[in-house]
């Protein structure tokens, strides 16, 4: 029974990681002007849930051949501890930017950090994950006249950023995480 529960937990974790790796694929680069900037609390519900699942599985696995009551107790304690740890890691504030797109419409970009201001012209890398970079005002005021090779360069940068995010998600040890995080910071920041 314990083997089945552990296998299901590992399978679920693998599916979640595969979904996150797919989330880094870029779908489009658009240009626009920031019309609003606000600070908000991070939504930490996903961290709590994920931490609770992992904590509960660890608690269950650590109960070994003990009684059912001990297994339930350890699973509950593990889930509570994992949920608290996951929620704490996902807490804090983040910046929310509303961007009026050149082609019409708006998009809201939420980032952990950023030094963007209302009125900035930005390229918005939209996909399952978003990124934003400050660009020349020409991309917002005279977008049709900007040569395609300049827009292609922004798409290349966006793809490099998306690949760096994917490498970070795929990192398997502390050294690989540090290297991938540094690469992502270099390739994704403004």
N, C-alpha and C positions, 0 to 999 in steps of 0.2 A: 504494500500500500504506500509506504513512504517513497519507494522508488517511483511509483506512478505520479505522486504529488510533486516530487522534485523534478521529474521529466516534464510535467505540464508547466511548472514554473519556469524552467529553462527554455522551453519552447515558446512560452508567452514572451519572455524577455527577448528572445531572438527575433520574434515577429515585431516587437516594439522597436528594437534597434534597426531592423531592416526598413521599417516605415520611416524612422528618423533619417536614415541615410538617403532615402528617396526624397525627403523633404528639402534637401539642399539643391535640387535641380532648379535651374533658373528658367523662368518662362518668358520674361520680357524686360526690356529697359525702356522706361518712359521718362519724360522731362516735365518739370513743373515748378511752381513757386510755392514756398511754404507760407500758408495763410494763418496757421495757428500753432502754438507750442504750449504743451502742458506737461505737468509731472503727475504721475499716478503710481499707486501701489501695485506691485507685481501680483498677478494671480498665482497663488502658490498651491492651488487645489491639486494640480497634476503632480507636484512634488510630494504632497502628502499621500496621495493614493498610491503612487509608485513605491514610495518608501514603506508604506504599510504592507504592500504585497510582498516586497523583498524581505522586510523584517519578519513577517509572519512565516514565510518559508524557511528563513534561517532559524527561527525559534522552533519550528517543527522538526527541522533536520537535527538540531542540537539535542532533542529529547531522546534520541536513540531508541532503545528497546524499553523505555519506561512506560508507565501506565497511560491509558487514554486521557485521564484527567491531567496528568503532567504534560502530555503533548498539547492539549487544549490550552492550558495555562501558559506554557512557553510560547505557543503561537500567538496568543493574545498579547503577551508582554512584548514579543518581537514586533508585532504589527503596530502597537502603540509607539514603541521607540523608533521604529522605522518611519512612521508617519510624521512624528515630531521632527526627526532629523531631515527628512525630505522637505517638509514645509519650511524649516529654518533656512535650508540651502536655497530655496526659491523665493525667499522674502526680500523686501527692500523696495526701492522705487525705480521707475524707468521713465523715459521721456516719450511722449506721444506727439507726433507731428502730423498735421493735416496739410496735404499737398494738393493744390489745384493744378491738375494736369493740363498740358498744352493742348491735347486733343479733346479736352472736355472731361468733365467728371472730377472726382476727388478720390484720394486714397489716404488712408491713415497708416502711418508707419510708426511702430513702437520699437524702441531701441533701449538697451541698457545704458548706453552712454551716447554722447553726441554734443557737439557744440554748434548746432544749427540755430538760426534765428529767423524770425518772421521776415519774409521778403527775399530770402536766399533762393537762388535758382539751383535746383538739384536734379541729379539723375536718380531715379528710383528703380532699383533692381527688384522686380516683383516675381514672386514664385511662392512656394510653400514657406520659405523664409524670405524676409525682406532685408534690403540694405539700401543705404542712401549715401550719395557723395555730392559735395558741392561742385558745381560746374559754372562755366562762363554764362553770364546772363544772355548771351546770344542764343543759347539752346532754348531759352524760354521766350525771348522776344522776337527772334527771327529764325525759328526752328526750321522752316522750309528751305532756308538759304544755307544752312550749315551743311558742308560737304559730308557725304555718306561715310567717308573714311574716318572722320572724327567720331561719328556715331558707332561705327564698327569697333573702334578702339575702346569705347565704353562697354560694348557688349563683351569684348575680349576680357577686360578687367572684371566684369561681373561674373563671367564663367570661371575665371581664376579664383575669385572669392568663393564661389559655390563649391569648387573642387577642394579648396582649403578647408571649408566647413565639413565636407564629407570626410576628408582625411582625419580631422579632429574626432569625428564620431567613430571612425574605424580604429583609432589608436588603441593599442592593447596594453601598454605599460606606461609608467610615469614619465619616462624619458620621451617616448613617442607623443604623449599628450602635451608636454611642454614644448616640444619642437613644432607640433601641429598648431598649437595655440599661438605661438609666436608668428608662424607663417600666416595664420588667419588674420592676426592683428595687422600685419604688414600689407596684406592684399585686400583687406576689406574696409579699412578705415579711410576716412576722408583725407 
